[in-house]
Amino acid sequence: MSCEHLVCAQCAHPVIEGRCALCRANRERMHHHGFAGLSPALIVLLLVVLLFASLALKHLSGL
């Protein structure tokens, strides 16, 4: 969800403008990204790559 079209209940201005403390807090919360600043999609991709790498290592070691 984007804050571009949301209107603040406190100041009745678009949240994206951040005119009041509530707007700024909600804008910051909505724009917060996942672990270490990475997007959730990138985290999932890294986990899938790690899974395939561990399976390949297991296959190559013969365990």
PDB file of N, H, CA, C and O in Angstrom:
ATOM      1  N   MET A   1       0.843  -1.174   0.000  1.00  0.00           N
ATOM      2  CA  MET A   1       0.000   0.000   0.000  1.00  0.00           C
ATOM      3  C   MET A   1       0.888   1.235   0.000  1.00  0.00           C
ATOM      4  O   MET A   1       1.962   1.242   0.601  1.00  0.00           O
ATOM      5  N   SER A   2       0.440   2.252  -0.662  1.00  0.00           N
ATOM      6  H   SER A   2      -0.432   2.247  -1.150  1.00  0.00           H
ATOM      7  CA  SER A   2       1.179   3.499  -0.766  1.00  0.00           C
ATOM      8  C   SER A   2       0.461   4.586   0.030  1.00  0.00           C
ATOM      9  O   SER A   2      -0.759   4.544   0.191  1.00  0.00           O
ATOM     10  N   CYS A   3       1.222   5.556   0.523  1.00  0.00           N
ATOM     11  H   CYS A   3       2.213   5.591   0.392  1.00  0.00           H
ATOM     12  CA  CYS A   3       0.603   6.634   1.285  1.00  0.00           C
ATOM     13  C   CYS A   3       0.278   7.833   0.395  1.00  0.00           C
ATOM     14  O   CYS A   3      -0.103   8.888   0.902  1.00  0.00           O
ATOM     15  N   GLU A   4       0.422   7.688  -0.917  1.00  0.00           N
ATOM     16  H   GLU A   4       0.731   6.831  -1.329  1.00  0.00           H
ATOM     17  CA  GLU A   4       0.169   8.798  -1.831  1.00  0.00           C
ATOM     18  C   GLU A   4      -1.290   9.246  -1.825  1.00  0.00           C
ATOM     19  O   GLU A   4      -1.573  10.431  -2.002  1.00  0.00           O
ATOM     20  N   HIS A   5      -2.214   8.315  -1.625  1.00  0.00           N
ATOM     21  H   HIS A   5      -1.984   7.353  -1.481  1.00  0.00           H
ATOM     22  CA  HIS A   5      -3.632   8.640  -1.710  1.00  0.00           C
ATOM     23  C   HIS A   5      -4.329   8.661  -0.348  1.00  0.00           C
ATOM     24  O   HIS A   5      -5.545   8.838  -0.283  1.00  0.00           O
ATOM     25  N   LEU A   6      -3.578   8.483   0.735  1.00  0.00           N
ATOM     26  H   LEU A   6      -2.590   8.339   0.682  1.00  0.00           H
ATOM     27  CA  LEU A   6      -4.172   8.478   2.064  1.00  0.00           C
ATOM     28  C   LEU A   6      -4.275   9.894   2.614  1.00  0.00           C
ATOM     29  O   LEU A   6      -3.406  10.735   2.383  1.00  0.00           O
ATOM     30  N   VAL A   7      -5.357  10.138   3.346  1.00  0.00           N
ATOM     31  H   VAL A   7      -6.063   9.455   3.533  1.00  0.00           H
ATOM     32  CA  VAL A   7      -5.578  11.446   3.967  1.00  0.00           C
ATOM     33  C   VAL A   7      -5.500  11.266   5.472  1.00  0.00           C
ATOM     34  O   VAL A   7      -6.096  10.342   6.025  1.00  0.00           O
ATOM     35  N   CYS A   8      -4.776  12.138   6.125  1.00  0.00           N
ATOM     36  H   CYS A   8      -4.292  12.889   5.676  1.00  0.00           H
ATOM     37  CA  CYS A   8      -4.582  12.072   7.569  1.00  0.00           C
ATOM     38  C   CYS A   8      -5.872  12.456   8.299  1.00  0.00           C
ATOM     39  O   CYS A   8      -6.539  13.421   7.925  1.00  0.00           O
ATOM     40  N   ALA A   9      -6.212  11.710   9.321  1.00  0.00           N
ATOM     41  H   ALA A   9      -5.671  10.926   9.625  1.00  0.00           H
ATOM     42  CA  ALA A   9      -7.413  12.000  10.106  1.00  0.00           C
ATOM     43  C   ALA A   9      -7.194  13.196  11.033  1.00  0.00           C
ATOM     44  O   ALA A   9      -8.158  13.829  11.466  1.00  0.00           O
ATOM     45  N   GLN A  10      -5.951  13.505  11.335  1.00  0.00           N
ATOM     46  H   GLN A  10      -5.168  12.991  10.984  1.00  0.00           H
ATOM     47  CA  GLN A  10      -5.656  14.601  12.257  1.00  0.00           C
ATOM     48  C   GLN A  10      -5.607  15.952  11.561  1.00  0.00           C
ATOM     49  O   GLN A  10      -6.211  16.912  12.039  1.00  0.00           O
ATOM     50  N   CYS A  11      -4.896  16.045  10.435  1.00  0.00           N
ATOM     51  H   CYS A  11      -4.406  15.265  10.046  1.00  0.00           H
ATOM     52  CA  CYS A  11      -4.726  17.349   9.791  1.00  0.00           C
ATOM     53  C   CYS A  11      -5.481  17.471   8.464  1.00  0.00           C
ATOM     54  O   CYS A  11      -5.522  18.556   7.884  1.00  0.00           O
ATOM     55  N   ALA A  12      -6.079  16.382   7.974  1.00  0.00           N
ATOM     56  H   ALA A  12      -6.046  15.501   8.445  1.00  0.00           H
ATOM     57  CA  ALA A  12      -6.881  16.348   6.743  1.00  0.00           C
ATOM     58  C   ALA A  12      -6.085  16.720   5.491  1.00  0.00           C
ATOM     59  O   ALA A  12      -6.642  17.249   4.529  1.00  0.00           O
ATOM     60  N   HIS A  13      -4.783  16.441   5.509  1.00  0.00           N
ATOM     61  H   HIS A  13      -4.330  16.011   6.290  1.00  0.00           H
ATOM     62  CA  HIS A  13      -3.926  16.637   4.345  1.00  0.00           C
ATOM     63  C   HIS A  13      -3.378  15.285   3.919  1.00  0.00           C
ATOM     64  O   HIS A  13      -3.415  14.333   4.698  1.00  0.00           O
ATOM     65  N   PRO A  14      -2.872  15.183   2.698  1.00  0.00           N
ATOM     66  CA  PRO A  14      -2.293  13.910   2.261  1.00  0.00           C
ATOM     67  C   PRO A  14      -1.132  13.483   3.166  1.00  0.00           C
ATOM     68  O   PRO A  14      -0.296  14.302   3.546  1.00  0.00           O
ATOM     69  N   VAL A  15      -1.094  12.199   3.501  1.00  0.00           N
ATOM     70  H   VAL A  15      -1.774  11.534   3.192  1.00  0.00           H
ATOM     71  CA  VAL A  15      -0.056  11.675   4.388  1.00  0.00           C
ATOM     72  C   VAL A  15       1.326  11.844   3.764  1.00  0.00           C
ATOM     73  O   VAL A  15       2.307  12.044   4.482  1.00  0.00           O
ATOM     74  N   ILE A  16       1.415  11.767   2.457  1.00  0.00           N
ATOM     75  H   ILE A  16       0.619  11.605   1.874  1.00  0.00           H
ATOM     76  CA  ILE A  16       2.697  11.871   1.768  1.00  0.00           C
ATOM     77  C   ILE A  16       3.380  13.212   2.043  1.00  0.00           C
ATOM     78  O   ILE A  16       4.607  13.298   1.995  1.00  0.00           O
ATOM     79  N   GLU A  17       2.602  14.260   2.330  1.00  0.00           N
ATOM     80  H   GLU A  17       1.605  14.190   2.369  1.00  0.00           H
ATOM     81  CA  GLU A  17       3.180  15.576   2.605  1.00  0.00           C
ATOM     82  C   GLU A  17       3.818  15.649   3.983  1.00  0.00           C
ATOM     83  O   GLU A  17       4.746  16.432   4.185  1.00  0.00           O
ATOM     84  N   GLY A  18       3.343  14.852   4.936  1.00  0.00           N
ATOM     85  H   GLY A  18       2.589  14.216   4.772  1.00  0.00           H
ATOM     86  CA  GLY A  18       3.925  14.817   6.275  1.00  0.00           C
ATOM     87  C   GLY A  18       3.804  16.126   7.031  1.00  0.00           C
ATOM     88  O   GLY A  18       4.773  16.581   7.639  1.00  0.00           O
ATOM     89  N   ARG A  19       2.638  16.734   7.003  1.00  0.00           N
ATOM     90  H   ARG A  19       1.851  16.365   6.509  1.00  0.00           H
ATOM     91  CA  ARG A  19       2.459  18.051   7.636  1.00  0.00           C
ATOM     92  C   ARG A  19       2.399  17.980   9.161  1.00  0.00           C
ATOM     93  O   ARG A  19       2.805  18.927   9.834  1.00  0.00           O
ATOM     94  N   CYS A  20       1.904  16.887   9.712  1.00  0.00           N
ATOM     95  H   CYS A  20       1.574  16.118   9.165  1.00  0.00           H
ATOM     96  CA  CYS A  20       1.832  16.794  11.181  1.00  0.00           C
ATOM     97  C   CYS A  20       2.644  15.576  11.638  1.00  0.00           C
ATOM     98  O   CYS A  20       3.118  14.791  10.817  1.00  0.00           O
ATOM     99  N   ALA A  21       2.796  15.432  12.951  1.00  0.00           N
ATOM    100  H   ALA A  21       2.411  16.069  13.619  1.00  0.00           H
ATOM    101  CA  ALA A  21       3.589  14.329  13.497  1.00  0.00           C
ATOM    102  C   ALA A  21       2.976  12.976  13.155  1.00  0.00           C
ATOM    103  O   ALA A  21       3.703  12.015  12.900  1.00  0.00           O
ATOM    104  N   LEU A  22       1.669  12.890  13.146  1.00  0.00           N
ATOM    105  H   LEU A  22       1.078  13.670  13.353  1.00  0.00           H
ATOM    106  CA  LEU A  22       0.998  11.633  12.814  1.00  0.00           C
ATOM    107  C   LEU A  22       1.259  11.249  11.354  1.00  0.00           C
ATOM    108  O   LEU A  22       1.516  10.083  11.057  1.00  0.00           O
ATOM    109  N   CYS A  23       1.195  12.214  10.457  1.00  0.00           N
ATOM    110  H   CYS A  23       0.986  13.161  10.698  1.00  0.00           H
ATOM    111  CA  CYS A  23       1.498  11.964   9.042  1.00  0.00           C
ATOM    112  C   CYS A  23       2.924  11.450   8.883  1.00  0.00           C
ATOM    113  O   CYS A  23       3.162  10.458   8.193  1.00  0.00           O
ATOM    114  N   ARG A  24       3.856  12.121   9.515  1.00  0.00           N
ATOM    115  H   ARG A  24       3.663  12.927  10.075  1.00  0.00           H
ATOM    116  CA  ARG A  24       5.260  11.733   9.387  1.00  0.00           C
ATOM    117  C   ARG A  24       5.503  10.337   9.948  1.00  0.00           C
ATOM    118  O   ARG A  24       6.251   9.556   9.358  1.00  0.00           O
ATOM    119  N   ALA A  25       4.887  10.017  11.067  1.00  0.00           N
ATOM    120  H   ALA A  25       4.280  10.651  11.546  1.00  0.00           H
ATOM    121  CA  ALA A  25       5.064   8.695  11.668  1.00  0.00           C
ATOM    122  C   ALA A  25       4.485   7.603  10.782  1.00  0.00           C
ATOM    123  O   ALA A  25       5.115   6.564  10.585  1.00  0.00           O
ATOM    124  N   ASN A  26       3.300   7.827  10.251  1.00  0.00           N
ATOM    125  H   ASN A  26       2.788   8.671  10.411  1.00  0.00           H
ATOM    126  CA  ASN A  26       2.688   6.818   9.386  1.00  0.00           C
ATOM    127  C   ASN A  26       3.424   6.678   8.064  1.00  0.00           C
ATOM    128  O   ASN A  26       3.557   5.573   7.539  1.00  0.00           O
ATOM    129  N   ARG A  27       3.898   7.784   7.528  1.00  0.00           N
ATOM    130  H   ARG A  27       3.790   8.682   7.955  1.00  0.00           H
ATOM    131  CA  ARG A  27       4.666   7.720   6.279  1.00  0.00           C
ATOM    132  C   ARG A  27       5.943   6.918   6.505  1.00  0.00           C
ATOM    133  O   ARG A  27       6.313   6.091   5.671  1.00  0.00           O
ATOM    134  N   GLU A  28       6.613   7.156   7.621  1.00  0.00           N
ATOM    135  H   GLU A  28       6.313   7.828   8.298  1.00  0.00           H
ATOM    136  CA  GLU A  28       7.832   6.420   7.934  1.00  0.00           C
ATOM    137  C   GLU A  28       7.533   4.932   8.133  1.00  0.00           C
ATOM    138  O   GLU A  28       8.296   4.081   7.676  1.00  0.00           O
ATOM    139  N   ARG A  29       6.443   4.621   8.804  1.00  0.00           N
ATOM    140  H   ARG A  29       5.824   5.313   9.175  1.00  0.00           H
ATOM    141  CA  ARG A  29       6.065   3.223   9.046  1.00  0.00           C
ATOM    142  C   ARG A  29       5.758   2.508   7.734  1.00  0.00           C
ATOM    143  O   ARG A  29       6.132   1.348   7.559  1.00  0.00           O
ATOM    144  N   MET A  30       5.090   3.180   6.825  1.00  0.00           N
ATOM    145  H   MET A  30       4.786   4.122   6.968  1.00  0.00           H
ATOM    146  CA  MET A  30       4.708   2.555   5.556  1.00  0.00           C
ATOM    147  C   MET A  30       5.898   2.393   4.624  1.00  0.00           C
ATOM    148  O   MET A  30       5.893   1.509   3.768  1.00  0.00           O
ATOM    149  N   HIS A  31       6.905   3.222   4.773  1.00  0.00           N
ATOM    150  H   HIS A  31       6.909   3.941   5.469  1.00  0.00           H
ATOM    151  CA  HIS A  31       8.064   3.161   3.884  1.00  0.00           C
ATOM    152  C   HIS A  31       9.201   2.359   4.493  1.00  0.00           C
ATOM    153  O   HIS A  31      10.282   2.264   3.912  1.00  0.00           O
ATOM    154  N   HIS A  32       8.958   1.782   5.666  1.00  0.00           N
ATOM    155  H   HIS A  32       8.080   1.859   6.138  1.00  0.00           H
ATOM    156  CA  HIS A  32       9.968   0.947   6.318  1.00  0.00           C
ATOM    157  C   HIS A  32      10.129  -0.341   5.528  1.00  0.00           C
ATOM    158  O   HIS A  32       9.148  -0.982   5.153  1.00  0.00           O
ATOM    159  N   HIS A  33      11.371  -0.708   5.283  1.00  0.00           N
ATOM    160  H   HIS A  33      12.168  -0.187   5.589  1.00  0.00           H
ATOM    161  CA  HIS A  33      11.636  -1.914   4.513  1.00  0.00           C
ATOM    162  C   HIS A  33      12.026  -3.049   5.439  1.00  0.00           C
ATOM    163  O   HIS A  33      12.189  -2.854   6.643  1.00  0.00           O
ATOM    164  N   GLY A  34      12.172  -4.210   4.881  1.00  0.00           N
ATOM    165  H   GLY A  34      12.039  -4.368   3.903  1.00  0.00           H
ATOM    166  CA  GLY A  34      12.449  -5.428   5.637  1.00  0.00           C
ATOM    167  C   GLY A  34      13.813  -5.419   6.308  1.00  0.00           C
ATOM    168  O   GLY A  34      14.430  -4.369   6.486  1.00  0.00           O
ATOM    169  N   PHE A  35      14.261  -6.584   6.667  1.00  0.00           N
ATOM    170  H   PHE A  35      13.760  -7.437   6.522  1.00  0.00           H
ATOM    171  CA  PHE A  35      15.502  -6.797   7.392  1.00  0.00           C
ATOM    172  C   PHE A  35      16.681  -6.140   6.684  1.00  0.00           C
ATOM    173  O   PHE A  35      16.881  -6.352   5.488  1.00  0.00           O
ATOM    174  N   ALA A  36      17.449  -5.358   7.398  1.00  0.00           N
ATOM    175  H   ALA A  36      17.287  -5.185   8.369  1.00  0.00           H
ATOM    176  CA  ALA A  36      18.675  -4.701   6.911  1.00  0.00           C
ATOM    177  C   ALA A  36      18.422  -3.807   5.699  1.00  0.00           C
ATOM    178  O   ALA A  36      19.322  -3.615   4.881  1.00  0.00           O
ATOM    179  N   GLY A  37      17.222  -3.259   5.570  1.00  0.00           N
ATOM    180  H   GLY A  37      16.490  -3.415   6.234  1.00  0.00           H
ATOM    181  CA  GLY A  37      16.914  -2.368   4.471  1.00  0.00           C
ATOM    182  C   GLY A  37      16.603  -3.080   3.164  1.00  0.00           C
ATOM    183  O   GLY A  37      16.433  -2.431   2.132  1.00  0.00           O
ATOM    184  N   LEU A  38      16.526  -4.413   3.194  1.00  0.00           N
ATOM    185  H   LEU A  38      16.664  -4.940   4.033  1.00  0.00           H
ATOM    186  CA  LEU A  38      16.235  -5.178   1.985  1.00  0.00           C
ATOM    187  C   LEU A  38      14.731  -5.370   1.836  1.00  0.00           C
ATOM    188  O   LEU A  38      14.011  -5.464   2.830  1.00  0.00           O
ATOM    189  N   SER A  39      14.269  -5.425   0.622  1.00  0.00           N
ATOM    190  H   SER A  39      14.854  -5.349  -0.185  1.00  0.00           H
ATOM    191  CA  SER A  39      12.852  -5.646   0.388  1.00  0.00           C
ATOM    192  C   SER A  39      12.508  -7.100   0.721  1.00  0.00           C
ATOM    193  O   SER A  39      13.372  -7.971   0.620  1.00  0.00           O
ATOM    194  N   PRO A  40      11.275  -7.374   1.110  1.00  0.00           N
ATOM    195  CA  PRO A  40      10.877  -8.752   1.424  1.00  0.00           C
ATOM    196  C   PRO A  40      11.075  -9.704   0.247  1.00  0.00           C
ATOM    197  O   PRO A  40      11.421 -10.867   0.450  1.00  0.00           O
ATOM    198  N   ALA A  41      10.861  -9.231  -0.971  1.00  0.00           N
ATOM    199  H   ALA A  41      10.580  -8.286  -1.136  1.00  0.00           H
ATOM    200  CA  ALA A  41      11.053 -10.097  -2.142  1.00  0.00           C
ATOM    201  C   ALA A  41      12.525 -10.499  -2.284  1.00  0.00           C
ATOM    202  O   ALA A  41      12.825 -11.643  -2.626  1.00  0.00           O
ATOM    203  N   LEU A  42      13.425  -9.582  -2.028  1.00  0.00           N
ATOM    204  H   LEU A  42      13.182  -8.653  -1.750  1.00  0.00           H
ATOM    205  CA  LEU A  42      14.843  -9.890  -2.122  1.00  0.00           C
ATOM    206  C   LEU A  42      15.261 -10.862  -1.026  1.00  0.00           C
ATOM    207  O   LEU A  42      16.098 -11.732  -1.267  1.00  0.00           O
ATOM    208  N   ILE A  43      14.705 -10.735   0.154  1.00  0.00           N
ATOM    209  H   ILE A  43      14.025 -10.029   0.350  1.00  0.00           H
ATOM    210  CA  ILE A  43      14.995 -11.663   1.247  1.00  0.00           C
ATOM    211  C   ILE A  43      14.547 -13.070   0.879  1.00  0.00           C
ATOM    212  O   ILE A  43      15.276 -14.032   1.119  1.00  0.00           O
ATOM    213  N   VAL A  44      13.355 -13.201   0.299  1.00  0.00           N
ATOM    214  H   VAL A  44      12.763 -12.419   0.104  1.00  0.00           H
ATOM    215  CA  VAL A  44      12.857 -14.516  -0.122  1.00  0.00           C
ATOM    216  C   VAL A  44      13.769 -15.097  -1.199  1.00  0.00           C
ATOM    217  O   VAL A  44      14.090 -16.285  -1.165  1.00  0.00           O
ATOM    218  N   LEU A  45      14.184 -14.274  -2.147  1.00  0.00           N
ATOM    219  H   LEU A  45      13.924 -13.309  -2.175  1.00  0.00           H
ATOM    220  CA  LEU A  45      15.081 -14.730  -3.200  1.00  0.00           C
ATOM    221  C   LEU A  45      16.401 -15.236  -2.611  1.00  0.00           C
ATOM    222  O   LEU A  45      16.907 -16.278  -3.029  1.00  0.00           O
ATOM    223  N   LEU A  46      16.952 -14.515  -1.657  1.00  0.00           N
ATOM    224  H   LEU A  46      16.541 -13.669  -1.317  1.00  0.00           H
ATOM    225  CA  LEU A  46      18.197 -14.943  -1.024  1.00  0.00           C
ATOM    226  C   LEU A  46      18.019 -16.259  -0.271  1.00  0.00           C
ATOM    227  O   LEU A  46      18.917 -17.101  -0.283  1.00  0.00           O
ATOM    228  N   LEU A  47      16.889 -16.446   0.374  1.00  0.00           N
ATOM    229  H   LEU A  47      16.159 -15.762   0.384  1.00  0.00           H
ATOM    230  CA  LEU A  47      16.620 -17.706   1.075  1.00  0.00           C
ATOM    231  C   LEU A  47      16.506 -18.874   0.100  1.00  0.00           C
ATOM    232  O   LEU A  47      16.994 -19.968   0.386  1.00  0.00           O
ATOM    233  N   VAL A  48      15.871 -18.653  -1.040  1.00  0.00           N
ATOM    234  H   VAL A  48      15.475 -17.765  -1.272  1.00  0.00           H
ATOM    235  CA  VAL A  48      15.750 -19.708  -2.053  1.00  0.00           C
ATOM    236  C   VAL A  48      17.128 -20.065  -2.609  1.00  0.00           C
ATOM    237  O   VAL A  48      17.431 -21.244  -2.791  1.00  0.00           O
ATOM    238  N   VAL A  49      17.956 -19.073  -2.878  1.00  0.00           N
ATOM    239  H   VAL A  49      17.710 -18.115  -2.730  1.00  0.00           H
ATOM    240  CA  VAL A  49      19.313 -19.331  -3.365  1.00  0.00           C
ATOM    241  C   VAL A  49      20.106 -20.101  -2.315  1.00  0.00           C
ATOM    242  O   VAL A  49      20.837 -21.031  -2.654  1.00  0.00           O
ATOM    243  N   LEU A  50      19.973 -19.729  -1.062  1.00  0.00           N
ATOM    244  H   LEU A  50      19.380 -18.972  -0.786  1.00  0.00           H
ATOM    245  CA  LEU A  50      20.660 -20.435   0.020  1.00  0.00           C
ATOM    246  C   LEU A  50      20.187 -21.879   0.115  1.00  0.00           C
ATOM    247  O   LEU A  50      21.000 -22.775   0.345  1.00  0.00           O
ATOM    248  N   LEU A  51      18.900 -22.125  -0.056  1.00  0.00           N
ATOM    249  H   LEU A  51      18.240 -21.398  -0.243  1.00  0.00           H
ATOM    250  CA  LEU A  51      18.359 -23.483  -0.029  1.00  0.00           C
ATOM    251  C   LEU A  51      18.964 -24.325  -1.153  1.00  0.00           C
ATOM    252  O   LEU A  51      19.421 -25.443  -0.915  1.00  0.00           O
ATOM    253  N   PHE A  52      18.968 -23.786  -2.386  1.00  0.00           N
ATOM    254  H   PHE A  52      18.597 -22.877  -2.579  1.00  0.00           H
ATOM    255  CA  PHE A  52      19.538 -24.531  -3.509  1.00  0.00           C
ATOM    256  C   PHE A  52      21.037 -24.752  -3.341  1.00  0.00           C
ATOM    257  O   PHE A  52      21.549 -25.804  -3.726  1.00  0.00           O
ATOM    258  N   ALA A  53      21.739 -23.794  -2.781  1.00  0.00           N
ATOM    259  H   ALA A  53      21.324 -22.940  -2.469  1.00  0.00           H
ATOM    260  CA  ALA A  53      23.174 -23.955  -2.555  1.00  0.00           C
ATOM    261  C   ALA A  53      23.429 -25.053  -1.524  1.00  0.00           C
ATOM    262  O   ALA A  53      24.354 -25.849  -1.689  1.00  0.00           O
ATOM    263  N   SER A  54      22.634 -25.103  -0.477  1.00  0.00           N
ATOM    264  H   SER A  54      21.883 -24.457  -0.343  1.00  0.00           H
ATOM    265  CA  SER A  54      22.824 -26.151   0.532  1.00  0.00           C
ATOM    266  C   SER A  54      22.470 -27.522  -0.031  1.00  0.00           C
ATOM    267  O   SER A  54      23.130 -28.508   0.296  1.00  0.00           O
ATOM    268  N   LEU A  55      21.440 -27.602  -0.871  1.00  0.00           N
ATOM    269  H   LEU A  55      20.903 -26.800  -1.137  1.00  0.00           H
ATOM    270  CA  LEU A  55      21.098 -28.885  -1.501  1.00  0.00           C
ATOM    271  C   LEU A  55      22.202 -29.334  -2.460  1.00  0.00           C
ATOM    272  O   LEU A  55      22.531 -30.519  -2.516  1.00  0.00           O
ATOM    273  N   ALA A  56      22.769 -28.404  -3.206  1.00  0.00           N
ATOM    274  H   ALA A  56      22.502 -27.441  -3.161  1.00  0.00           H
ATOM    275  CA  ALA A  56      23.855 -28.744  -4.129  1.00  0.00           C
ATOM    276  C   ALA A  56      25.086 -29.202  -3.351  1.00  0.00           C
ATOM    277  O   ALA A  56      25.749 -30.156  -3.758  1.00  0.00           O
ATOM    278  N   LEU A  57      25.394 -28.552  -2.261  1.00  0.00           N
ATOM    279  H   LEU A  57      24.855 -27.778  -1.930  1.00  0.00           H
ATOM    280  CA  LEU A  57      26.541 -28.946  -1.433  1.00  0.00           C
ATOM    281  C   LEU A  57      26.325 -30.324  -0.842  1.00  0.00           C
ATOM    282  O   LEU A  57      27.250 -31.134  -0.799  1.00  0.00           O
ATOM    283  N   LYS A  58      25.124 -30.595  -0.392  1.00  0.00           N
ATOM    284  H   LYS A  58      24.372 -29.937  -0.427  1.00  0.00           H
ATOM    285  CA  LYS A  58      24.800 -31.905   0.168  1.00  0.00           C
ATOM    286  C   LYS A  58      24.940 -32.990  -0.902  1.00  0.00           C
ATOM    287  O   LYS A  58      25.463 -34.072  -0.633  1.00  0.00           O
ATOM    288  N   HIS A  59      24.473 -32.697  -2.107  1.00  0.00           N
ATOM    289  H   HIS A  59      24.048 -31.819  -2.326  1.00  0.00           H
ATOM    290  CA  HIS A  59      24.571 -33.661  -3.210  1.00  0.00           C
ATOM    291  C   HIS A  59      26.025 -33.914  -3.592  1.00  0.00           C
ATOM    292  O   HIS A  59      26.410 -35.055  -3.844  1.00  0.00           O
ATOM    293  N   LEU A  60      26.823 -32.874  -3.635  1.00  0.00           N
ATOM    294  H   LEU A  60      26.510 -31.947  -3.429  1.00  0.00           H
ATOM    295  CA  LEU A  60      28.224 -33.000  -4.031  1.00  0.00           C
ATOM    296  C   LEU A  60      29.070 -33.707  -2.957  1.00  0.00           C
ATOM    297  O   LEU A  60      30.039 -34.393  -3.284  1.00  0.00           O
ATOM    298  N   SER A  61      28.709 -33.542  -1.704  1.00  0.00           N
ATOM    299  H   SER A  61      27.922 -32.985  -1.438  1.00  0.00           H
ATOM    300  CA  SER A  61      29.488 -34.184  -0.631  1.00  0.00           C
ATOM    301  C   SER A  61      29.108 -35.650  -0.461  1.00  0.00           C
ATOM    302  O   SER A  61      29.844 -36.405   0.174  1.00  0.00           O
ATOM    303  N   GLY A  62      27.972 -36.064  -1.018  1.00  0.00           N
ATOM    304  H   GLY A  62      27.375 -35.450  -1.534  1.00  0.00           H
ATOM    305  CA  GLY A  62      27.566 -37.462  -0.975  1.00  0.00           C
ATOM    306  C   GLY A  62      26.929 -37.888   0.327  1.00  0.00           C
ATOM    307  O   GLY A  62      26.885 -39.082   0.626  1.00  0.00           O
ATOM    308  N   LEU A  63      26.443 -36.965   1.095  1.00  0.00           N
ATOM    309  H   LEU A  63      26.478 -35.996   0.853  1.00  0.00           H
ATOM    310  CA  LEU A  63      25.802 -37.333   2.371  1.00  0.00           C
ATOM    311  C   LEU A  63      24.373 -37.672   2.196  1.00  0.00           C
ATOM    312  O   LEU A  63      23.693 -38.001   3.168  1.00  0.00           O
TER     313      LEU A  63
END
